[in-house]
Amino acid sequence: TIVLNNPRRRNALSLPMLQSLRRDLLHDVKSRELRVIVIAAKGPVFCSGHDLKELSSEDDVKHHSQVFELCAEVMTLIQKLPVPVIAKVNGMATAAGCQLVASCDIAVASEKSQFATPGVNIGLFCSTPAVALGRSLPRKVALEMLFTGEPLSAHEALMHGLVSKVVPEDKLEEETMKISQKICESSKSVLALGKATFYRQITQDLDTAYKITTQVMVDNLTLRDGQEGIEAFVQKRKPVWSH
């Protein structure tokens, strides 16, 4: 579990916060024991997006570029990791914080959570958050969020596909752990192959997507855990994964 822990700054994705998040995402990434990553946060705000104090000087273009480039690197890193990444959201997620939720593989939110891209209201359109939002939400829903800055409730976010589940606040930890434990019952190598393939094929046309995934199904059968799973099913026993 990685916890955004700067509640006084509303867990803003400052340059140090982004550097820390990247470091923590990559920590022990090759360990056989690492099976799931959960991103959570301290305080009433999950993440308020970029630290606007870092973006207040129009002269420091180099620093601005560094912030946005690192943010993009972190968001894409989440989908390149070999294990599922779950956002555990309890509170407001705005701008790049909303982008962070949209970039995770799974998102579980409490009923009090809200999601918004309000940059337009302060003259900084949420163009980078729009990349993740536009790939998670129907286009017209994403554009309404981007054009108006108005928030989605947790249940609206669920209805439109931004989050996977909405639960009462007191059930948030339990539900997140339930999903995590279910993931841990499967083979790490099989999940890693499946996650990488999902993101690889999702941007392709239908024929290319099937060409890619047909080959991956064959490759999956060459994995030790691919054969073990089938043998265990035939023999009516629990598989023993090598991961």
Solvent accessible surface area in square Angstrom, and as a share of the most:
residue,aa,sasa,rsa
1,T,112,0.65
2,I,20,0.10
3,V,65,0.37
4,L,3,0.02
5,N,97,0.50
6,N,56,0.29
7,P,57,0.36
8,R,227,0.83
9,R,93,0.34
10,R,126,0.46
11,N,0,0.00
12,A,6,0.05
13,L,0,0.00
14,S,19,0.12
15,L,20,0.10
16,P,86,0.54
17,M,26,0.12
18,L,0,0.00
19,Q,63,0.28
20,S,33,0.21
21,L,3,0.01
22,R,76,0.28
23,R,152,0.56
24,D,59,0.30
25,L,0,0.00
26,L,82,0.41
27,H,125,0.56
28,D,84,0.43
29,V,28,0.16
30,K,194,0.82
31,S,34,0.22
32,R,148,0.54
33,E,137,0.62
34,L,34,0.17
35,R,31,0.11
36,V,23,0.13
37,I,8,0.04
38,V,7,0.04
39,I,0,0.00
40,A,8,0.06
41,A,29,0.22
42,K,109,0.46
43,G,39,0.37
44,P,101,0.63
45,V,16,0.09
46,F,1,0.01
47,C,0,0.00
48,S,26,0.17
49,G,0,0.00
50,H,23,0.10
51,D,17,0.09
52,L,93,0.46
53,K,151,0.64
54,E,38,0.17
55,L,29,0.14
56,S,91,0.58
57,S,55,0.35
58,E,152,0.68
59,D,122,0.63
60,D,64,0.33
61,V,99,0.57
62,K,175,0.74
63,H,45,0.20
64,H,32,0.14
65,S,44,0.28
66,Q,84,0.37
67,V,1,0.00
68,F,62,0.26
69,E,117,0.52
70,L,13,0.06
71,C,2,0.01
72,A,44,0.34
73,E,80,0.36
74,V,0,0.00
75,M,11,0.05
76,T,69,0.40
77,L,24,0.12
78,I,0,0.00
79,Q,59,0.26
80,K,156,0.66
81,L,6,0.03
82,P,45,0.28
83,V,1,0.01
84,P,16,0.10
85,V,0,0.00
86,I,0,0.00
87,A,0,0.00
88,K,35,0.15
89,V,0,0.00
90,N,43,0.22
91,G,4,0.03
92,M,47,0.21
93,A,0,0.00
94,T,12,0.07
95,A,19,0.15
96,A,0,0.00
97,G,0,0.00
98,C,0,0.00
99,Q,7,0.03
100,L,0,0.00
101,V,2,0.01
102,A,12,0.09
103,S,3,0.02
104,C,11,0.07
105,D,42,0.22
106,I,42,0.21
107,A,3,0.03
108,V,0,0.00
109,A,0,0.00
110,S,0,0.00
111,E,89,0.40
112,K,106,0.45
113,S,1,0.01
114,Q,71,0.32
115,F,0,0.00
116,A,2,0.02
117,T,0,0.00
118,P,41,0.26
119,G,6,0.06
120,V,52,0.30
121,N,102,0.52
122,I,107,0.55
123,G,72,0.69
124,L,81,0.40
125,F,84,0.35
126,C,10,0.06
127,S,70,0.45
128,T,51,0.30
129,P,6,0.04
130,A,25,0.19
131,V,81,0.47
132,A,13,0.10
133,L,0,0.00
134,G,43,0.41
135,R,180,0.66
136,S,36,0.23
137,L,10,0.05
138,P,69,0.43
139,R,190,0.69
140,K,169,0.71
141,V,27,0.15
142,A,3,0.02
143,L,64,0.32
144,E,112,0.50
145,M,4,0.02
146,L,7,0.04
147,F,126,0.53
148,T,60,0.35
149,G,7,0.07
150,E,113,0.51
151,P,51,0.32
152,L,19,0.10
153,S,41,0.26
154,A,1,0.00
155,H,104,0.47
156,E,70,0.32
157,A,0,0.00
158,L,67,0.33
159,M,140,0.62
160,H,52,0.23
161,G,46,0.44
162,L,8,0.04
163,V,8,0.04
164,S,53,0.34
165,K,86,0.37
166,V,23,0.13
167,V,17,0.10
168,P,62,0.39
169,E,87,0.39
170,D,119,0.62
171,K,95,0.40
172,L,9,0.05
173,E,90,0.40
174,E,106,0.47
175,E,24,0.11
176,T,0,0.00
177,M,60,0.27
178,K,126,0.53
179,I,27,0.14
180,S,10,0.06
181,Q,115,0.51
182,K,134,0.57
183,I,23,0.12
184,C,54,0.32
185,E,110,0.49
186,S,42,0.27
187,S,1,0.01
188,K,20,0.08
189,S,35,0.23
190,V,43,0.24
191,L,52,0.26
192,A,26,0.20
193,L,48,0.24
194,G,39,0.38
195,K,22,0.09
196,A,62,0.48
197,T,13,0.07
198,F,105,0.44
199,Y,55,0.21
200,R,139,0.51
201,Q,33,0.14
202,I,96,0.49
203,T,99,0.58
204,Q,78,0.35
205,D,89,0.46
206,L,131,0.65
207,D,118,0.61
208,T,46,0.27
209,A,11,0.08
210,Y,143,0.54
211,K,158,0.67
212,I,21,0.11
213,T,36,0.21
214,T,84,0.49
215,Q,99,0.44
216,V,18,0.10
217,M,133,0.59
218,V,80,0.46
219,D,55,0.29
220,N,36,0.18
221,L,87,0.43
222,T,107,0.62
223,L,53,0.26
224,R,185,0.68
225,D,2,0.01
226,G,9,0.09
227,Q,81,0.36
228,E,28,0.12
229,G,21,0.20
230,I,86,0.44
231,E,80,0.36
232,A,0,0.00
233,F,169,0.71
234,V,107,0.61
235,Q,108,0.48
236,K,188,0.80
237,R,95,0.35
238,K,177,0.75
239,P,50,0.31
240,V,117,0.67
241,W,63,0.22
242,S,26,0.17
243,H,65,0.29
